[in-house]
């Protein structure tokens, strides 16, 4: 496993990040997530492969994912300093007026709650899950800076938003001498490349690491959905499928191209789709989910799959612009 710096920071992360959203409460949250006992083999395999970067959020299974993440990482790593732990704040954790957003009150309450659930003294990368238009950005950035100064987080990051919103946050931090974001966790894959217009060039210019979420387009690029319909439990039940993707003929043209390149290499399509992301200069560490053994095996193999310039061009060629998605 290769280890690379997260943007311009001094923090090194593994070339893959294991997304822990897949582990939590299948009864009360999403039926495709795995309970702790079933999740343990995936975290064990990840640690054996050298993956040291793990990402969750307070909202995943409404806290249960953080609890499972904390217990499994303590189980499979000997020392806390041997892995990088990331979580997020912003999305609703309840129905009350103080259960969401990026106010100072919610951030301060949430970081302490996440620390308790994770069973740790600090979070390596504390991320805002989305932009909160109802809270002044100066209030949000000051609160995040205070969390870093208090030692509750080592670095801060952000997730999907407009590039101007991210620039506004970084400007506020610079203007006041506060902690800047070192990473952007954004929606990016072969069938959704709108981030290449502004966000990715901005991050590359500013030394911000890119951590793509949904690198396989909810499994679409791995073949979980055919032209004739939905093929897996997640494809049938994940609300993000229809919110983020049209699954139109252009998308299937991209998937067909992925399958062609995969056939030429004799590997599954998922390896090619992930390898394409890993070949993009601004990308630091895609966040991969795994609920079946081959999901993780394909992701690990993708780190060593070399694609030629012609293959990269062929994979990119069928794409057509589409509406922005993933900011809310």
C-alpha positions as CSV (number, residue, x, y, z in Angstrom):
1,X,0.0,0.0,0.0
2,X,1.3,3.4,-0.9
3,X,1.0,6.3,1.5
4,X,0.7,9.9,0.3
5,X,0.3,13.4,1.8
6,X,-3.2,14.7,2.2
7,X,-2.9,17.8,0.0
8,X,-0.4,20.2,1.3
9,X,-0.6,19.0,4.9
10,X,2.0,16.9,6.6
11,X,-0.6,14.1,7.2
12,X,0.0,10.9,5.3
13,X,-2.8,8.6,4.4
14,X,-3.1,5.3,2.6
15,X,-4.0,5.4,-1.1
16,X,-7.4,4.0,-0.3
17,X,-9.8,5.0,2.5
18,X,-12.3,2.4,3.8
19,X,-15.7,4.1,4.1
20,X,-17.4,2.9,7.2
21,X,-20.9,4.0,6.2
22,X,-21.4,0.4,5.1
23,X,-21.3,-0.8,8.8
24,X,-24.0,0.0,11.3
25,X,-27.7,-0.7,11.9
26,X,-29.4,-2.6,9.1
27,X,-32.7,-2.7,11.0
28,X,-33.2,1.0,11.8
29,X,-31.2,2.7,9.1
30,X,-30.4,1.0,5.7
31,X,-31.0,-2.7,5.1
32,X,-27.8,-3.1,3.1
33,X,-25.4,-2.1,5.9
34,X,-23.6,-4.8,7.9
35,X,-23.7,-5.2,11.7
36,X,-20.5,-5.2,13.6
37,X,-19.9,-9.0,13.5
38,X,-20.2,-9.0,9.7
39,X,-18.1,-5.8,9.4
40,X,-15.1,-7.1,11.4
41,X,-13.6,-9.3,8.6
42,X,-13.6,-6.3,6.2
43,X,-11.7,-4.1,8.7
44,X,-9.3,-6.9,9.4
45,X,-8.6,-7.4,5.7
46,X,-8.1,-3.7,5.2
47,X,-5.6,-3.5,8.0
48,X,-3.7,-6.5,6.6
49,X,-3.6,-4.8,3.2
50,X,-2.1,-1.6,4.8
51,X,-5.1,0.6,4.7
52,X,-4.7,3.1,7.6
53,X,-7.4,5.6,6.6
54,X,-11.0,5.2,7.8
55,X,-13.9,7.5,7.2
56,X,-17.3,7.7,8.9
57,X,-19.9,10.3,10.0
58,X,-22.2,10.9,13.0
59,X,-25.2,10.6,10.7
60,X,-24.3,7.1,9.4
61,X,-26.7,4.7,11.2
62,X,-27.3,7.7,13.5
63,X,-24.1,7.2,15.5
64,X,-23.9,3.4,15.3
65,X,-21.3,3.5,12.5
66,X,-19.0,5.6,14.7
67,X,-19.4,3.2,17.6
68,X,-18.6,0.2,15.4
69,X,-15.7,2.1,13.8
70,X,-14.1,2.9,17.1
71,X,-14.4,-0.6,18.5
72,X,-13.1,-2.3,15.3
73,X,-10.1,0.0,14.9
74,X,-9.1,-0.5,18.6
75,X,-9.4,-4.2,18.0
76,X,-7.3,-4.4,14.8
77,X,-4.7,-1.7,15.5
78,X,-2.3,-1.9,18.4
79,X,-1.8,1.8,18.8
80,X,-4.1,4.8,18.2
81,X,-1.4,6.6,16.3
82,X,-1.2,3.8,13.7
83,X,-4.4,4.9,11.8
84,X,-6.1,8.0,10.5
85,X,-9.7,8.4,11.7
86,X,-12.1,10.8,9.9
87,X,-15.7,11.6,10.8
88,X,-18.2,14.4,9.9
89,X,-20.7,16.8,11.3
90,X,-23.7,18.8,9.9
91,X,-26.4,16.4,8.7
92,X,-29.5,15.8,11.0
93,X,-29.0,13.6,14.0
94,X,-32.5,14.2,15.3
95,X,-35.7,16.3,14.8
96,X,-34.7,19.2,17.1
97,X,-33.5,22.6,16.1
98,X,-30.1,22.0,17.5
99,X,-29.6,18.6,16.0
100,X,-28.1,19.7,12.7
101,X,-26.1,22.3,10.9
102,X,-22.8,24.1,11.5
103,X,-23.5,26.5,14.3
104,X,-21.0,26.7,17.1
105,X,-23.5,25.0,19.4
106,X,-24.0,22.0,17.2
107,X,-20.4,21.6,16.2
108,X,-19.2,21.7,19.9
109,X,-21.9,19.3,21.0
110,X,-21.3,17.0,18.0
111,X,-17.5,16.7,18.3
112,X,-17.8,15.6,21.9
113,X,-20.6,13.1,21.0
114,X,-18.5,11.7,18.2
115,X,-15.5,11.3,20.5
116,X,-17.6,9.4,23.0
117,X,-19.0,7.1,20.3
118,X,-15.6,6.5,18.7
119,X,-13.9,5.9,22.1
120,X,-11.0,8.1,21.3
121,X,-9.4,11.3,22.6
122,X,-9.1,13.0,19.2
123,X,-10.2,12.8,15.6
124,X,-7.5,13.0,12.9
125,X,-9.7,14.6,10.3
126,X,-13.0,16.4,11.3
127,X,-15.1,17.3,8.3
128,X,-18.1,19.4,7.7
129,X,-20.5,17.1,5.8
130,X,-22.1,19.9,3.8
131,X,-22.2,23.7,3.7
132,X,-24.7,25.4,6.1
133,X,-26.1,28.5,4.4
134,X,-27.9,29.4,7.6
135,X,-24.8,29.9,9.7
136,X,-22.2,32.6,9.1
137,X,-19.1,30.9,7.8
138,X,-17.0,32.8,10.3
139,X,-18.9,31.2,13.1
140,X,-18.3,27.7,11.7
141,X,-14.6,28.2,11.0
142,X,-13.9,29.8,14.4
143,X,-15.6,26.8,16.1
144,X,-13.6,24.3,14.0
145,X,-10.4,26.2,14.8
146,X,-11.2,26.0,18.5
147,X,-11.7,22.3,18.2
148,X,-8.2,21.9,16.7
149,X,-6.7,24.2,19.3
150,X,-8.3,22.1,22.1
151,X,-6.7,18.9,20.6
152,X,-10.1,17.3,19.8
153,X,-9.2,17.2,16.1
154,X,-5.8,17.3,14.3
155,X,-7.0,18.5,10.9
156,X,-10.3,19.7,9.4
157,X,-11.8,18.9,6.0
158,X,-15.0,19.6,4.0
159,X,-17.4,17.7,1.8
160,X,-19.5,18.5,-1.3
161,X,-20.4,22.1,-1.9
162,X,-20.0,24.8,-4.5
163,X,-16.4,25.9,-5.2
164,X,-17.2,29.5,-4.2
165,X,-18.5,28.3,-0.8
166,X,-15.3,26.4,-0.2
167,X,-13.3,29.4,-1.3
168,X,-15.3,31.6,1.1
169,X,-14.5,29.2,4.0
170,X,-10.8,29.1,3.3
171,X,-10.8,32.9,2.9
172,X,-12.4,33.3,6.3
173,X,-9.8,31.1,7.9
174,X,-7.0,33.0,6.2
175,X,-8.4,36.4,7.2
176,X,-8.5,35.5,10.9
177,X,-5.5,33.2,11.2
178,X,-7.7,30.1,11.8
179,X,-7.2,26.5,10.7
180,X,-7.8,25.9,7.0
181,X,-9.4,22.8,5.4
182,X,-6.8,20.3,4.2
183,X,-9.2,18.1,2.3
184,X,-12.3,18.1,0.1
185,X,-14.5,14.9,0.1
186,X,-16.4,15.3,-3.1
187,X,-18.7,13.5,-5.5
188,X,-16.4,12.2,-8.3
189,X,-16.3,9.2,-10.6
190,X,-16.4,8.3,-14.3
191,X,-20.1,9.0,-14.6
192,X,-20.1,12.2,-12.5
193,X,-17.2,14.6,-13.4
194,X,-18.7,18.0,-12.9
195,X,-16.2,18.6,-10.1
196,X,-13.5,18.9,-12.8
197,X,-14.8,22.3,-13.7
198,X,-14.0,24.3,-10.6
199,X,-13.7,22.4,-7.4
200,X,-10.8,20.1,-8.3
201,X,-8.7,22.8,-10.1
202,X,-9.2,25.0,-7.0
203,X,-8.2,22.3,-4.6
204,X,-5.1,21.4,-6.7
205,X,-4.1,25.1,-6.8
206,X,-4.6,25.5,-3.0
207,X,-3.0,22.3,-1.9
208,X,-6.2,20.6,-0.8
209,X,-6.4,16.8,-1.0
210,X,-9.3,15.2,-2.9
211,X,-11.1,12.3,-1.3
212,X,-13.8,11.1,-3.8
213,X,-17.0,9.6,-2.4
214,X,-19.1,7.2,-4.5
215,X,-16.1,6.3,-6.6
216,X,-18.1,3.5,-8.3
217,X,-21.3,5.5,-8.6
218,X,-23.1,3.5,-6.0
219,X,-21.8,0.3,-7.6
220,X,-23.0,1.2,-11.1
221,X,-19.5,1.2,-12.5
222,X,-19.0,-2.3,-11.0
223,X,-22.1,-3.6,-12.8
224,X,-24.7,-3.7,-10.1
225,X,-27.4,-2.2,-12.5
226,X,-28.1,-3.3,-16.1
227,X,-30.2,-1.6,-18.7
228,X,-32.9,-4.0,-17.8
229,X,-33.1,-2.8,-14.1
230,X,-31.6,-3.1,-10.6
231,X,-29.5,-6.1,-9.7
232,X,-28.5,-5.7,-6.0
233,X,-30.2,-4.8,-2.7
234,X,-28.3,-1.5,-2.5
235,X,-29.2,-0.7,-6.1
236,X,-32.8,-1.3,-5.2
237,X,-32.9,0.5,-1.9
238,X,-30.2,3.2,-1.6
239,X,-32.0,6.6,-1.9
240,X,-28.8,8.1,-3.3
241,X,-29.1,6.1,-6.5
242,X,-31.9,8.1,-8.0
243,X,-30.9,11.3,-6.3
244,X,-27.4,11.4,-7.7
245,X,-27.8,9.5,-11.0
246,X,-30.1,9.3,-14.0
247,X,-28.6,6.0,-15.3
248,X,-29.2,7.2,-18.9
249,X,-27.7,5.9,-22.0
250,X,-24.6,8.1,-21.6
251,X,-23.9,6.6,-18.3
252,X,-24.3,3.1,-19.7
253,X,-21.9,4.1,-22.5
254,X,-19.3,4.9,-19.9
255,X,-20.0,1.7,-18.1
256,X,-19.6,-0.2,-21.4
257,X,-16.2,1.4,-21.9
258,X,-15.1,0.5,-18.4
259,X,-16.1,-3.1,-19.1
260,X,-14.2,-3.1,-22.4
261,X,-11.0,-2.0,-20.7
262,X,-11.6,-4.4,-17.9
263,X,-11.9,-7.3,-20.4
264,X,-8.7,-6.3,-22.0
265,X,-6.9,-6.5,-18.7
266,X,-8.8,-9.6,-17.5
267,X,-10.0,-7.9,-14.3
268,X,-13.4,-6.8,-12.9
269,X,-14.8,-3.5,-14.0
270,X,-14.6,-2.1,-10.5
271,X,-10.8,-2.3,-10.6
272,X,-10.7,-0.2,-13.8
273,X,-13.1,2.4,-12.5
274,X,-11.1,2.9,-9.3
275,X,-7.8,2.8,-11.2
276,X,-9.0,5.6,-13.4
277,X,-9.6,7.7,-10.3
278,X,-6.2,6.8,-8.8
279,X,-4.6,8.0,-12.1
280,X,-6.1,11.5,-11.7
281,X,-3.4,13.8,-10.4
282,X,-5.5,15.7,-7.8
283,X,-7.0,12.6,-6.2
284,X,-5.4,11.5,-2.9
285,X,-7.5,8.6,-1.6
286,X,-10.9,7.4,-2.9
287,X,-13.4,6.3,-0.2
288,X,-14.4,2.8,-1.0
289,X,-17.2,0.8,0.6
290,X,-17.2,-2.9,1.0
291,X,-20.0,-5.3,1.9
292,X,-18.7,-8.3,0.0
293,X,-15.1,-9.7,0.1
294,X,-14.5,-9.0,-3.6
295,X,-15.3,-5.3,-3.1
296,X,-12.3,-4.8,-0.9
297,X,-10.1,-7.1,-3.0
298,X,-10.9,-5.2,-6.2
299,X,-10.1,-1.9,-4.5
300,X,-6.8,-3.1,-3.3
301,X,-5.9,-4.5,-6.7
302,X,-6.8,-1.2,-8.4
303,X,-3.9,0.5,-6.7
304,X,-1.6,-1.6,-8.8
305,X,-3.5,-1.5,-12.1
306,X,-1.7,0.6,-14.6
307,X,-3.8,2.2,-17.4
308,X,-2.2,3.6,-20.5
309,X,-2.8,7.1,-21.8
310,X,-5.0,5.7,-24.5
311,X,-7.1,3.7,-22.1
312,X,-7.6,6.8,-19.8
313,X,-8.7,8.8,-22.8
314,X,-11.1,6.0,-23.9
315,X,-12.7,5.8,-20.5
316,X,-13.2,9.6,-20.3
317,X,-14.5,10.1,-23.9
318,X,-18.2,9.0,-23.6
319,X,-18.9,11.4,-20.7
320,X,-21.3,14.3,-21.2
321,X,-22.1,17.2,-18.9
322,X,-24.9,16.8,-16.4
323,X,-26.6,18.7,-13.6
324,X,-24.8,19.3,-10.4
325,X,-25.6,16.7,-7.7
326,X,-24.3,15.8,-4.2
327,X,-24.3,19.3,-2.6
328,X,-27.2,18.5,-0.4
